[in-house]
């Protein structure tokens, strides 16, 4: 019988609070020097290996800066960084392994281990900007083969800070992670993962995600504060035979030059049984919440409650498609998003950050929130409750135009195989919410406010069966008797 979310949360919190160590071993006893210059890879790895051989314990970093290349954590070992301790990534790409199992580089690997963790008040600093640029130099000189697309090395040829694969009983607690050369931290096909109280500054280079949780079962992510150049809280499914499932996310704050809470975009297996509570997303370029099933994934039984989305380019984007499905039918159903307050700016929300989101193909006016399926894979049973969305309005038909006549609505492309982003359709015919190819969509106590008059209606539904609008209000200057709801090939459920 499946554990309830409350039982699972309690069990994983107990795991997170357990003492994982039998004894402490300081890396300085193995010859490590915290001067920020000496390369300590061998000394730290010796400490890890020794602790593992003694049945487990903590490998302790006392205050100092300990330069290192790739390390491998082993079962029973917790890496503990005291306040003032920094594990400093080497800026020489040759100091990192490209692990043959995951085909990525990382500073800290744990592969098929159990009862492992990283704890403390110290910092893991990848020095990623310099490392990535040093890798570019090696590529230009012909010393390392890489396609160098968009002027940057492939993500797997740049070191992450942390990559755990197929591990069980993992605790990541209290630490600060910063400046990776690639993604920041990945937990891939792990079971019983507990992440609590981490701080992340991950915006030194391209593709700097905050945290990537891939095909994991039994996850608690809580009390995290993450500032990232790429997606913040990113759940992925790389394997058609696995799922991200039984996940609790609570009391987290994030900022991104991409998305806030995101499922995908690699979405082969799916995402099931999520509870997300108390989430703040700010200064974020794309969507605060985006769920994508474009590679054959099943997305189901998702609850998101109490979200503040301030100065974000979009609030909600739910999308099915057929990009890399290989014949597998995607699905998205049974989703509840409640108690949301969102403010959408008229200007670029991440302007001034290190790595901003790209300038979109224009023209287009400010995009609405959206739920967009495809005809053969409709999004089903979504409830939006107690939500207020404040948009700038001001959509100008002379700048970009999409009308609501049958021919104009039919002209919106399906884009089944495209990378899923809220702006992919360019101009959409609503200023508040656009729905297409869906069934059983409920709006309950939802308020839409536009700060300026907009040529578009607030809500457009195209091929939506069973839309329910309960206590939905619209506020738009100079709207007067304007029709704010357009239903096309859709039926309303009273």
SEROMAR-407025 format. One line per field, with one value per residue (C-alpha): residue number from 1; residue in one letter; x, y, z. Coordinates in steps of 0.5 Angstrom, whole numbers. Layout:
% residues N
num <- NUM/...
residuo <- A/...
c1 <- X/...
c2 <- Y/...
c3 <- Z/...
This chain:
% residues 494
num <- 1/2/3/4/5/6/7/8/9/10/11/12/13/14/15/16/17/18/19/20/21/22/23/24/25/26/27/28/29/30/31/32/33/34/35/36/37/38/39/40/41/42/43/44/45/46/47/48/49/50/51/52/53/54/55/56/57/58/59/60/61/62/63/64/65/66/67/68/69/70/71/72/73/74/75/76/77/78/79/80/81/82/83/84/85/86/87/88/89/90/91/92/93/94/95/96/97/98/99/100/101/102/103/104/105/106/107/108/109/110/111/112/113/114/115/116/117/118/119/120/121/122/123/124/125/126/127/128/129/130/131/132/133/134/135/136/137/138/139/140/141/142/143/144/145/146/147/148/149/150/151/152/153/154/155/156/157/158/159/160/161/162/163/164/165/166/167/168/169/170/171/172/173/174/175/176/177/178/179/180/181/182/183/184/185/186/187/188/189/190/191/192/193/194/195/196/197/198/199/200/201/202/203/204/205/206/207/208/209/210/211/212/213/214/215/216/217/218/219/220/221/222/223/224/225/226/227/228/229/230/231/232/233/234/235/236/237/238/239/240/241/242/243/244/245/246/247/248/249/250/251/252/253/254/255/256/257/258/259/260/261/262/263/264/265/266/267/268/269/270/271/272/273/274/275/276/277/278/279/280/281/282/283/284/285/286/287/288/289/290/291/292/293/294/295/296/297/298/299/300/301/302/303/304/305/306/307/308/309/310/311/312/313/314/315/316/317/318/319/320/321/322/323/324/325/326/327/328/329/330/331/332/333/334/335/336/337/338/339/340/341/342/343/344/345/346/347/348/349/350/351/352/353/354/355/356/357/358/359/360/361/362/363/364/365/366/367/368/369/370/371/372/373/374/375/376/377/378/379/380/381/382/383/384/385/386/387/388/389/390/391/392/393/394/395/396/397/398/399/400/401/402/403/404/405/406/407/408/409/410/411/412/413/414/415/416/417/418/419/420/421/422/423/424/425/426/427/428/429/430/431/432/433/434/435/436/437/438/439/440/441/442/443/444/445/446/447/448/449/450/451/452/453/454/455/456/457/458/459/460/461/462/463/464/465/466/467/468/469/470/471/472/473/474/475/476/477/478/479/480/481/482/483/484/485/486/487/488/489/490/491/492/493/494
residuo <- X/X/X/X/X/X/X/X/X/X/X/X/X/X/X/X/X/X/X/X/X/X/X/X/X/X/X/X/X/X/X/X/X/X/X/X/X/X/X/X/X/X/X/X/X/X/X/X/X/X/X/X/X/X/X/X/X/X/X/X/X/X/X/X/X/X/X/X/X/X/X/X/X/X/X/X/X/X/X/X/X/X/X/X/X/X/X/X/X/X/X/X/X/X/X/X/X/X/X/X/X/X/X/X/X/X/X/X/X/X/X/X/X/X/X/X/X/X/X/X/X/X/X/X/X/X/X/X/X/X/X/X/X/X/X/X/X/X/X/X/X/X/X/X/X/X/X/X/X/X/X/X/X/X/X/X/X/X/X/X/X/X/X/X/X/X/X/X/X/X/X/X/X/X/X/X/X/X/X/X/X/X/X/X/X/X/X/X/X/X/X/X/X/X/X/X/X/X/X/X/X/X/X/X/X/X/X/X/X/X/X/X/X/X/X/X/X/X/X/X/X/X/X/X/X/X/X/X/X/X/X/X/X/X/X/X/X/X/X/X/X/X/X/X/X/X/X/X/X/X/X/X/X/X/X/X/X/X/X/X/X/X/X/X/X/X/X/X/X/X/X/X/X/X/X/X/X/X/X/X/X/X/X/X/X/X/X/X/X/X/X/X/X/X/X/X/X/X/X/X/X/X/X/X/X/X/X/X/X/X/X/X/X/X/X/X/X/X/X/X/X/X/X/X/X/X/X/X/X/X/X/X/X/X/X/X/X/X/X/X/X/X/X/X/X/X/X/X/X/X/X/X/X/X/X/X/X/X/X/X/X/X/X/X/X/X/X/X/X/X/X/X/X/X/X/X/X/X/X/X/X/X/X/X/X/X/X/X/X/X/X/X/X/X/X/X/X/X/X/X/X/X/X/X/X/X/X/X/X/X/X/X/X/X/X/X/X/X/X/X/X/X/X/X/X/X/X/X/X/X/X/X/X/X/X/X/X/X/X/X/X/X/X/X/X/X/X/X/X/X/X/X/X/X/X/X/X/X/X/X/X/X/X/X/X/X/X/X/X/X/X/X/X/X/X/X/X/X/X/X/X/X/X/X/X/X/X/X/X/X/X/X/X/X
c1 <- 0/3/5/1/4/4/7/12/14/15/19/24/25/27/32/34/35/38/46/49/56/60/66/69/75/78/81/87/89/90/94/89/91/86/90/85/92/94/90/87/83/87/87/80/78/83/79/73/75/78/72/68/72/71/64/62/62/63/69/70/72/74/75/79/79/80/81/79/77/73/71/67/63/62/56/56/60/57/61/61/63/63/62/67/69/69/70/73/73/79/79/83/78/83/82/75/72/67/64/62/55/52/57/57/63/62/66/62/60/56/54/50/51/47/47/51/50/53/51/54/54/60/60/61/64/65/68/65/65/73/73/68/72/78/74/73/80/82/76/79/86/84/85/78/72/66/61/61/54/52/59/59/61/56/53/56/63/63/63/57/58/54/51/48/46/42/43/39/38/41/41/43/42/44/50/51/52/55/58/58/60/54/48/49/46/43/40/38/34/35/31/29/32/32/34/33/35/40/42/44/47/48/48/56/55/50/45/46/40/38/37/35/31/31/26/27/22/21/23/23/25/24/27/31/33/35/38/39/41/37/31/30/26/27/24/26/24/30/28/21/22/22/18/19/14/12/15/14/16/15/17/22/24/27/29/31/33/28/23/21/18/18/17/21/23/26/19/20/17/13/11/6/4/7/5/8/6/9/13/15/18/21/24/24/24/19/14/13/10/11/9/11/9/12/16/11/11/5/4/-2/-4/0/-2/1/-2/0/4/7/9/12/15/15/14/8/5/2/4/1/3/3/6/10/17/21/15/17/10/9/2/3/-2/-3/-9/-11/-8/-10/-7/-9/-8/-4/-2/2/4/6/11/11/18/24/23/30/34/41/42/49/45/39/34/34/31/24/22/18/13/8/4/5/3/-3/-2/-4/-6/-5/-6/-6/-12/-10/-7/-12/-10/-15/-18/-15/-17/-15/-18/-17/-12/-11/-7/-5/-2/0/-5/-4/-4/-4/-7/-2/4/2/-5/-9/-17/-22/-26/-26/-21/-16/-17/-16/-9/-6/-1/-1/7/7/14/17/21/15/15/9/12/12/6/8/1/-4/-12/-13/-9/-11/-12/-12/-14/-14/-15/-17/-23/-25/-22/-25/-24/-26/-25/-21/-19/-16/-14/-11/-7/-8/-14/-12/-15/-16/-21/-19/-20/-21/-22/-21/-24/-25/-30/-33/-30/-33/-33/-35/-34/-29/-28/-25/-22/-20/-20/-25/-27/-35/-39/-33/-34/-28/-30/-29/-31/-30/-31/-32/-38/-39/-41/-45
c2 <- 0/7/11/18/24/26/19/20/27/25/19/23/28/23/21/28/29/22/22/19/18/14/18/24/25/31/32/35/29/26/32/37/44/50/55/55/54/46/41/37/31/25/27/28/22/18/21/19/12/11/13/8/3/4/3/10/17/24/27/34/40/45/53/54/54/47/46/40/36/30/26/20/19/12/9/11/17/24/30/35/43/47/54/58/52/52/46/50/47/47/51/46/42/36/35/33/26/25/19/13/11/18/21/28/31/33/36/31/24/19/13/7/8/9/13/19/26/33/37/43/51/51/52/48/53/51/57/55/61/61/53/54/59/55/49/53/55/47/46/52/49/42/39/37/35/39/41/48/50/57/59/54/47/42/41/34/37/42/40/40/41/35/29/23/17/11/13/11/15/21/28/34/39/47/48/53/51/56/58/51/51/47/45/45/39/33/27/22/15/16/14/17/24/29/36/42/49/50/56/56/62/59/64/64/61/58/52/54/50/51/43/38/32/26/20/20/16/19/26/32/39/44/51/52/59/59/64/61/63/57/53/53/47/43/36/31/24/22/15/12/6/11/17/22/21/22/28/34/41/46/53/55/61/62/66/65/67/61/58/57/50/46/39/37/39/32/28/21/17/22/26/23/25/31/36/43/48/55/57/64/66/73/76/70/71/65/61/61/54/50/43/39/32/33/26/21/23/22/28/26/27/34/39/46/51/58/61/68/70/77/80/74/73/68/65/58/54/47/43/37/35/30/32/25/21/15/13/13/17/23/25/30/30/31/38/43/49/54/60/64/71/73/80/80/86/90/90/84/81/79/85/86/79/76/71/74/70/71/76/73/73/79/82/79/83/80/73/70/64/58/50/48/40/37/34/27/28/33/36/33/35/41/46/53/56/62/65/73/75/82/83/90/89/94/89/93/90/95/92/84/81/75/75/71/69/62/62/66/61/56/59/58/53/46/46/39/38/44/46/48/55/59/64/59/61/68/72/69/72/73/77/73/66/61/54/49/42/40/37/38/45/49/56/57/64/67/74/77/84/88/95/98/97/91/89/82/78/76/68/64/57/53/46/45/40/42/48/51/58/59/66/69/76/81/88/92/99/102/95/97/92/88/81/78/70/67/60/56/49/49/47/50/46/50
c3 <- 0/-2/4/5/3/11/13/7/10/17/15/11/16/21/16/15/23/24/26/20/23/27/28/25/21/19/12/15/18/11/8/6/6/6/3/-4/-8/-6/-10/-5/-9/-7/1/1/-3/2/8/4/3/10/13/9/10/18/17/16/19/17/13/16/13/18/16/10/2/0/-8/-11/-17/-18/-11/-10/-4/-2/3/10/9/10/8/13/12/18/18/14/10/3/-2/-8/-15/-19/-25/-29/-33/-33/-26/-27/-29/-34/-31/-36/-32/-33/-38/-34/-30/-23/-17/-12/-15/-11/-16/-13/-6/0/7/4/5/5/11/15/14/9/2/-5/-10/-17/-20/-26/-30/-30/-31/-37/-40/-39/-43/-49/-49/-50/-55/-59/-59/-61/-54/-53/-57/-57/-61/-58/-60/-58/-56/-50/-49/-48/-41/-40/-41/-36/-28/-24/-17/-15/-18/-15/-19/-16/-9/-3/4/1/6/3/9/11/6/0/-7/-12/-19/-22/-29/-32/-28/-20/-17/-20/-16/-21/-20/-12/-7/0/-2/4/2/7/8/3/-1/-8/-12/-19/-24/-26/-33/-38/-36/-29/-26/-19/-17/-22/-19/-24/-24/-16/-11/-4/-4/1/-1/4/6/0/-3/-10/-15/-22/-29/-31/-28/-21/-18/-24/-24/-30/-33/-37/-37/-40/-35/-29/-26/-21/-16/-8/-8/-2/-4/2/4/-2/-5/-12/-18/-25/-32/-34/-30/-23/-21/-27/-30/-36/-41/-41/-39/-42/-36/-32/-25/-20/-13/-12/-6/-7/-1/0/-6/-8/-15/-16/-22/-26/-34/-36/-32/-24/-25/-32/-33/-39/-42/-49/-49/-47/-40/-35/-30/-25/-18/-17/-12/-11/-6/-3/-9/-9/-16/-16/-23/-27/-34/-34/-28/-30/-37/-37/-44/-47/-54/-58/-59/-57/-55/-59/-60/-52/-51/-46/-41/-36/-31/-24/-22/-17/-16/-11/-7/-12/-12/-19/-22/-29/-31/-37/-38/-38/-31/-30/-33/-30/-28/-30/-35/-37/-41/-49/-53/-56/-63/-63/-64/-59/-53/-46/-46/-42/-37/-41/-41/-48/-50/-57/-60/-59/-52/-48/-41/-36/-30/-27/-22/-21/-14/-10/-15/-17/-23/-24/-31/-35/-40/-46/-51/-58/-64/-69/-66/-66/-67/-66/-66/-64/-70/-72/-78/-73/-67/-72/-75/-68/-69/-65/-65/-62/-63/-61/-54/-49/-47/-46/-51/-57/-60/-60/-60/-56/-57/-49/-44/-38/-39/-46/-46/-52/-52/-45/-41/-34/-33/-27/-25/-18/-14/-20/-21/-27/-27/-33/-31/-38/-43/-48/-55/-53/-48/-41/-43/-49/-49/-56/-56/-48/-46/-39/-37/-30/-29/-21/-18/-24/-24/-29/-28/-34/-35/-40/-41/-40/-43/-47/-47/-43/-44/-51/-52/-59/-60/-52/-47/-40/-34/-30
